[in-house]
Amino acid sequence: MPAARVPALSVFMLAGAALVISALATPASAQARGSSFPRLEVGGGGGAAGGVSFGDRDANLLTNSTSGAPFRLFATSTELRPAVALEVRLGYRVTPRLAAEGRLTFARPSLVVSISQDAEDASPVEATSRLTEYVVEGGASWRLSVDARRQWIPFVSGGAGLARHVHDGRALAENGVAAYAGAGALYGLGTPRGLAPRRTGLRFDVRLQVLSGGVAEGAGASPRVVATAGAFVAF
């Protein structure tokens, strides 16, 4: 798929998630009307996506040596640098504790390849490529408390999705997968009415995200830390 269609793909996937959530909500509408908690949550915010190392590799040249040992031309080390991340979220609370969630994260990290140990003693150099990163994930979160009187509500979360990295100039786009597990807390704003939960608040997430394939091809599972903060509204 051409890189220029990436935003449309992301919007399409989020729209699909919204349709699924609507489908789930429809048969439960009678129950929802009698529920003491809001079902649909919309939120967004920003934070930082940590750096990740993709390891070291050698560029080797096969030789006619009887030992069979390759001749190393140079060595490379590749890493994805930390970057500011923006995200939007859509969630549906299946129960007071359990919520199904969809998330789109956008970032502009740099992919840096360091070249050293050149066979002709050339000076080490770094090649940098700026990427546009889109990560679309689906998962679930579990609230550790449902006490409406508490202003801080801790939760744990996990899920998986797709990661797409588009190089500057849109000459190359790489697709991979992403999985995450994390924890965080919700901070309710306003005063609850009786035992009804707060419908607006702040959300703080810290998750371990693992990239595989795509820009991380050949490096196996590559973990990084993603930390975000934002606001949410529940309906």
C-alpha atoms as one frame of an Amber mdcrd trajectory, in Angstrom:
protein
   0.000   0.000   0.000   1.401   3.450  -0.855   2.661   5.424   2.098   0.348
   8.332   1.236  -2.650   6.188   2.237  -1.412   5.529   5.763  -3.591   8.167
   7.492  -6.672   6.877   5.675  -5.838   3.326   6.768  -5.519   4.401  10.411
  -8.816   6.308  10.334 -10.492   3.322   8.672  -9.265   0.942  11.383 -10.457
   3.262  14.171 -13.816   3.609  12.425 -14.023  -0.172  12.297 -13.317  -0.346
  16.010 -16.089   2.173  16.617 -18.539   0.034  14.636 -17.606  -3.040  16.656
 -18.098  -1.136  19.905 -21.474   0.121  18.653 -22.469  -3.431  17.790 -21.538
  -4.560  21.292 -23.431  -1.682  22.853 -26.670  -2.243  20.914 -27.753  -5.581
  22.452 -26.809  -4.261  25.879 -28.753  -1.010  25.538 -31.502  -2.067  27.917
 -28.967  -3.032  30.540 -26.927   0.127  29.954 -29.930   2.346  30.666 -30.155
   0.794  34.104 -26.422   0.801  34.751 -24.754   3.117  37.226 -21.672   3.642
  35.082 -21.082   5.172  31.619 -20.189   2.747  28.832 -18.404   4.697  26.099
 -15.084   6.480  26.751 -13.241   8.823  24.388  -9.826  10.205  25.233  -6.537
  11.499  23.953  -3.230  12.918  25.026   0.483  12.736  24.510   3.751  11.607
  25.989   6.937   9.900  24.930   7.857   6.700  23.103  11.208   5.435  24.355
  14.123   4.402  22.224  14.775   0.813  21.190  17.948  -0.907  20.013  17.756
  -3.320  17.103  21.195  -4.769  17.806  24.540  -5.003  15.999  25.255  -6.625
  12.654  28.271  -7.182  10.448  28.384  -6.627   6.692  30.392  -9.632   5.560
  31.960 -10.650   2.270  32.373 -14.319   1.455  35.948 -15.338   0.653  37.749
 -18.278  -0.906  39.544 -18.929   2.366  39.782 -22.620   3.266  38.712 -21.722
   6.797  35.352 -20.523   5.499  35.468 -17.425   7.693  33.765 -14.381   6.090
  35.578 -11.073   5.607  33.940  -8.224   7.547  33.548  -5.048   5.520  32.062
  -2.997   8.391  29.833  -3.296  11.461  26.473  -1.614  12.000  24.360  -0.750
  15.039  20.723   0.316  14.581  18.387   2.077  16.984  15.082   3.899  17.004
  15.477   7.118  18.976  12.942   8.373  21.575  10.196  10.662  20.277   7.151
  12.649  21.335   3.980  10.577  20.861   0.346  11.652  20.395  -2.590   9.300
  20.816  -6.367   8.999  20.651  -8.383   6.279  22.393 -11.853   4.793  22.137
 -13.172   2.414  24.777 -16.277   0.469  25.752 -16.789  -0.679  29.345 -18.116
  -4.205  29.222 -18.384  -4.297  33.017 -17.558  -1.742  35.734 -14.007  -3.152
  35.792 -13.384  -4.422  32.230 -13.115  -2.181  29.161 -12.325  -2.995  25.512
 -10.080  -0.324  24.000  -8.739   0.855  20.651  -5.782   3.233  20.343  -4.009
   5.138  17.563  -0.530   6.490  18.362   1.425   8.891  16.148   5.127   9.755
  16.502   8.102  11.043  14.495  11.159   9.078  15.686  14.563   8.912  14.002
  16.096   5.642  12.833  19.872   5.832  13.288  22.362   3.385  11.780  25.923
   3.689  13.112  28.643   2.318  10.808  32.047   1.486  12.305  35.018  -0.891
  12.112  35.401  -0.304   8.400  37.838  -2.690   6.699  39.620   0.294   5.095
  39.851   2.205   8.406  37.263   4.818   7.431  35.959   6.999  10.248  32.722
   5.888  11.932  29.597   7.554  10.536  25.903   7.748  11.386  23.066   7.555
   8.863  19.789   9.038  10.105  16.328   8.638   8.619  13.288  10.435  10.038
  10.230   8.198  10.263   6.517   8.773  10.623   5.151   6.126  12.970   1.547
   4.919  13.194   0.600   2.247  15.737  -2.994   0.960  15.817  -3.719  -1.300
  18.793  -6.690  -3.079  20.313  -6.799  -4.459  23.824  -8.427  -4.321  27.227
  -7.998  -2.633  30.593  -8.987  -3.864  34.043  -9.765  -1.408  36.844  -8.478
  -2.514  40.231 -11.230  -0.596  42.020 -14.802   0.449  41.213 -15.345   2.595
  44.292 -16.917   5.803  42.913 -15.734   7.734  45.977 -12.080   7.221  45.059
 -10.488   9.945  42.964  -7.550   7.721  41.885  -8.423   4.410  40.194  -5.475
   2.141  39.218  -5.709  -0.221  36.241  -3.718  -2.728  34.200  -3.905  -3.122
  30.424  -2.692  -5.225  27.512  -3.216  -5.776  23.806  -1.672  -5.952  20.331
  -1.852  -4.284  16.943  -0.057  -3.090  13.831   2.921  -0.729  13.519   3.750
   1.160  10.321   6.885   3.259   9.774   7.095   5.557   6.763  10.493   6.999
   5.834  10.798  10.651   4.867  10.034  11.176   1.217   7.561   8.271   1.414
   9.979   6.155  -0.592   9.741   3.248   1.851   7.102   2.030   4.316   7.616
  -0.907   6.658   4.851  -2.849   8.408   5.249  -4.808  11.625   3.322  -5.847
  14.699   3.200  -4.428  18.219   2.103  -5.859  21.563   1.919  -4.145  24.927
   1.309  -4.665  28.628   1.132  -1.862  31.143  -0.472  -0.134  34.074  -1.715
   3.296  34.979  -4.245   5.324  36.893  -7.396   7.348  36.276  -7.907  10.619
  38.131 -11.556  11.628  38.302 -12.520  15.279  37.936 -15.574  16.852  39.498
 -17.717  15.563  42.328 -19.620  12.294  41.803 -23.380  12.332  42.381 -24.112
   9.721  44.997 -22.417   6.511  43.885 -22.284   7.498  40.187 -18.697   7.539
  38.840 -17.016  10.660  37.491 -17.534  11.098  33.758 -14.452  13.200  33.038
 -10.902  12.837  34.225  -7.226  12.365  33.492  -5.517   9.150  32.487  -1.871
   8.211  33.015  -0.384   5.193  31.168   2.977   3.457  31.295   3.301   0.380
  29.095   5.969  -1.922  27.748   5.540  -2.087  23.988   7.241  -4.787  21.925
   7.867  -4.231  18.203   8.464  -7.126  15.812   8.932  -7.180  12.044   8.896
  -4.099   9.856  11.509  -1.610  11.003  12.586  -4.210  13.614  12.958  -7.004
  11.019  15.716  -9.420  11.972  16.042  -8.048  15.510  13.385 -10.262  17.079
  11.117  -8.858  19.774  12.296  -5.298  20.485  10.869  -3.710  23.671  10.504
  -0.038  24.541   8.646   1.978  27.158   5.776   4.283  26.158   4.424   6.760
  28.716   1.426   9.008  28.035  -0.988  11.285  29.876  -4.260  12.758  28.701
  -7.926  13.372  29.364 -11.061  11.279  28.872 -14.798  11.799  28.682 -17.283
   9.009  29.441 -20.866   8.773  28.166
